[in-house]
Amino acid sequence: MSGNNGSEMQSRDSIGYIRQMLGEMRIVAEKEGAHMLCYLIEMAFEEAGDLQRQRNSQSIRKAQ
């Protein structure tokens, strides 16, 4: 594995971690009745998911 592949994997792992934490934060915000905060967290959650999909498809193309 080259250094670049390692950094790409670390980046995907980091985005996955961020997405997981956002999901947990969304639950806390919902329990607190913080509707606007829930919305903003959901938008960040979706953005993180988009980044994950984009980076996964890029790594698949590089492997081909």
Secondary structure as the mmCIF struct_conf table of DSSP 4:
data_model
#
loop_
_struct_conf.conf_type_id
_struct_conf.id
_struct_conf.beg_label_comp_id
_struct_conf.beg_label_asym_id
_struct_conf.beg_label_seq_id
_struct_conf.end_label_comp_id
_struct_conf.end_label_asym_id
_struct_conf.end_label_seq_id
HELX_RH_AL_P HELX_RH_AL_P1 GLY A 3 LYS A 31
TURN_TY1_P TURN_TY1_P1 GLU A 32 GLY A 33
HELX_RH_AL_P HELX_RH_AL_P2 HIS A 35 ALA A 63
#
